[in-house]
Amino acid sequence: MIDKDMYGPWAVVAGGSEGVGACFAHRLAEAGINLVLIARKPGPLEQTADEARAKGVEVRTLALDLLDSGALNSIRAVSDGLDVGLLIFNAGANTYGHEFVGGDLGRAQGVIDLNVTSQLALTHHFGTLMKERRRGGIMLVGSLAGYMGQARLSVYSAVKAFSRVFTEGLWLELRPYGVHVTELVLGVTRTPAMERAGLRMDLPGLNVAESDDVAREGLEHLADGPVWVAGGNLATAEQRSAVRHRAEQILDAGEASRRLLPSD
């Protein structure tokens, strides 16, 4: 059970409407932690909020695109005055999968803005408050994609690598103040977004994690930062971290990624 005294009484979950984000919300509600849930789609957002309220906690919702210029001000409007002990940034999806050269530079910039700029803004704001209160937790949800460059995912892979290295530095900075910082690295995970994308989850030998399992694992290991690789993917992350033979590894991983994607 997550420590309410350490990570409560309020948690902010960006990307908290469905999939892993909704599972975070449910588990936190079961621990008695009140929630501020942020997501773009109001329908799934309100459904998750109602399910969390049924567990006896208070829930505030904000239907918001984190790419909006006033996103942080909108978040502060619903969270200022609350004693926030946990930030989960689960909003870093790949919004544009395309070859970089010849692709739309503006859409590639959107991937950077969501996964880097928005993440930094929320982490800076809530991290400052947690440093002052001298306890709390920050979880940034990362991806195995950040361990190796991939065709059509070059920008996404790069921003996920940024997130992991940033988390390591932040972990060092906030550790003396009792604030736990962890990047939760996910591999292929069964979520509504992945199902809508048509990813082939039935490939032989593919390691597919369930949303609730990785949410549980992440919360259980929030204090074990700076990086926790979930879903049985540690060996893959270690392999992809090797410096030697990068070309061969990237080619092999690229072929595996191609098979995972739906056929044109």
C-alpha positions, 0 to 999 in steps of 0.5 A: 500500500502506498504511504499516504503520509508521504505521498498524500493527501493529494496527487496530480496525475497528468494523463489520468483518464484511461490506461495506465493513468486510470490505473494509477488513479484507482490505486491511489484512490484505494489508498485514500489519496485525493486526486487532480486528474488531467487529460484531453478527453473529458468523457474518459476523464469524468468516468475515471473520476467518478470511479475514484470518487466511489472509493471515497476520495475527493477528485478534481478534473481538468480537461486540458491539452498540455500543449496549450500555452496557459496549461500550467496556469489552468492546472494551478487554478485547480491545484493551488492551495492543495497539499500535493504530495505526488505528481505522476506525469503520464501524458508523454505519448508519441503524437506523431510517428513519421520519418523525420526528414520529409516529415512535418517539423511542427508536429515533431515539435509537438512531441518535444513540447509535450514530452519535454517542455510540459513535463518540465513545467509541471515538475518544476512547479510541484517539485518546488512545493515538495522541496519546501514541504520536504517530502513527496514523490515525482514519477515520470512515465518513460519508455523503452523507446528511450534506450534506442533510436528507431525509424519513424520514432526518432524524436519520440525516442530522443525525448524519452532518453531526455526524460530518463537522464533528467530524472536521474539528475532531479533524483540527486537534487531532491534526494536530500529533501525527502522527495522521491523521484523515479522514471517508470520505464514501460515496454509494450503495454496493453492500453486503449491508446495502443489498441486504437493504434492497431499494434499487433499485441499477439506477436509470438514472444512479444512481452506485453504488460497489463496497465494495472500491473505496471501501475502497481509496480510503479507505485510499489517502487516509487522510492527506488529511483531514479529509474525503475524498468517495469513489466519484466523489461529490465534485460531488454533495457540493459541490452539496449544500453550497451555501447558496442555494436550499436548499428546491429542492435538498432537494425534488429530492434527496428525490424522488431518494431516494424513487425509490431506496427499494423500493416499499411 
